[in-house]
Amino acid sequence: MLQDLDALSQRIQQVVQLAGGLQSERRALQARIRQLEQEYQVLKDRHQREQAEFTRMSERIAQHDQEIQAARDESLGFRTALEAQVREQRSRADDLQQRLGQVEAERGRLRQAATGARQQIQSILERLPGAEA
């Protein structure tokens, strides 16, 4: 029976040692859980900051897109107005060119008429009595 008590005592010591090891493991696991929870909180905070930054950047991009579109629209308006002015100026230039051609033609006709009139006057003057021959 003494042997049984020794065996039981050894068994109890093993259980106590095993229980001590399990308690130590439990404390280590709890410490690891606390560490992981802290890391999780740090990562969660970081994620929230990055999400907020992403939201701000998305809003800025949307604002810039609107500004770019407004600038494009304004540029298109200016371009359309300038193209209309170019067409108008070309039309005026064509009209002026045509009028210049008409004026030049009229001037040519007037020169011819003046030359003809001079020749007629010269001819008449030559036929007058006392004209130099």
C-alpha positions in Angstrom: 0.0 0.0 0.0 2.9 2.3 0.6 3.9 1.8 -3.0 0.5 2.7 -4.0 0.7 5.9 -2.0 4.2 6.7 -3.5 2.8 6.1 -7.0 -0.2 8.2 -6.1 2.1 10.9 -4.7 4.2 10.8 -7.9 1.1 11.0 -9.9 -0.2 14.0 -7.9 3.2 15.7 -8.4 3.0 15.1 -12.1 -0.5 16.5 -12.2 0.7 19.5 -10.1 3.6 20.1 -12.4 1.3 19.7 -15.4 -1.2 22.1 -13.9 1.7 24.6 -13.2 2.8 24.2 -16.8 -0.7 24.7 -18.1 -1.1 27.8 -15.9 2.2 29.1 -17.2 1.0 28.4 -20.7 -2.3 30.0 -20.0 -0.6 33.2 -18.7 1.7 33.2 -21.8 -1.4 32.8 -24.1 -3.2 35.5 -22.3 -0.3 37.9 -22.7 -0.1 36.9 -26.4 -3.8 37.6 -26.7 -3.4 41.1 -25.1 -0.4 41.8 -27.4 -2.5 40.7 -30.4 -5.4 42.8 -29.2 -3.1 45.8 -29.0 -1.7 45.1 -32.4 -5.2 44.8 -33.7 -6.2 48.1 -32.2 -3.1 49.8 -33.8 -3.9 48.3 -37.1 -7.6 49.2 -36.8 -6.6 52.8 -36.0 -4.2 52.9 -38.9 -6.9 51.5 -41.2 -9.4 54.2 -40.1 -6.8 56.9 -40.7 -6.0 55.5 -44.1 -9.7 55.2 -44.9 -10.2 58.8 -43.9 -7.2 59.8 -46.1 -8.6 57.8 -49.0 -12.0 59.5 -48.6 -10.3 62.9 -48.6 -8.3 62.0 -51.6 -11.4 60.7 -53.4 -13.2 63.9 -52.7 -10.2 66.0 -54.0 -10.0 63.9 -57.1 -13.7 64.4 -57.7 -13.3 68.1 -57.1 -10.4 68.2 -59.5 -12.4 66.3 -62.1 -15.2 68.8 -61.8 -12.7 71.7 -62.1 -11.1 70.0 -65.2 -14.5 69.5 -66.8 -15.4 73.1 -66.1 -12.2 74.3 -67.7 -12.8 72.0 -70.7 -16.3 73.4 -71.0 -15.0 76.9 -70.8 -12.2 76.2 -73.2 -14.8 74.7 -75.6 -16.9 77.8 -75.3 -13.8 80.0 -76.1 -12.8 77.8 -79.0 -16.3 78.0 -80.4 -16.4 81.7 -80.1 -13.0 82.1 -81.6 -13.9 79.8 -84.5 -17.0 81.9 -85.1 -14.8 85.1 -85.1 -12.4 83.5 -87.5 -15.2 82.6 -89.9 -16.6 86.1 -89.6 -13.2 87.7 -90.2 -12.5 85.4 -93.2 -15.9 86.3 -94.6 -15.1 90.0 -94.1 -11.7 89.5 -95.7 -13.2 87.7 -98.6 -15.8 90.6 -99.0 -13.0 93.2 -98.8 -10.9 91.2 -101.3 -13.9 91.1 -103.7 -14.6 94.8 -103.2 -10.9 95.5 -103.8 -11.1 93.6 -107.0 -14.1 95.6 -108.0 -12.4 98.9 -107.1 -9.3 97.8 -109.1 -11.5 96.9 -112.1 -13.3 100.2 -111.8 -10.0 102.1 -111.6 -8.8 100.3 -114.7 -11.9 101.3 -116.5 -11.6 104.9 -115.3 -8.0 105.0 -116.4 -8.9 103.7 -119.8 -11.7 106.3 -120.0 -9.3 109.0 -118.9 -6.8 107.9 -121.5 -9.4 107.9 -124.1 -10.7 111.3 -123.1 -7.1 112.7 -123.2 -6.6 111.3 -126.6 -9.9 112.8 -127.8 -9.1 116.1 -126.3 -5.6 116.0 -127.8 -7.2 115.1 -131.2 -9.6 118.0 -130.9 -6.9 120.4 -129.9 -4.8 119.4 -132.8 -7.7 120.1 -135.2 -8.3 123.6 -133.8 -7.2 126.5 -136.0 -3.8 127.8 -134.8 -2.8 124.6 -133.4 0.8 123.7 -133.7 1.4 121.1 -136.4 
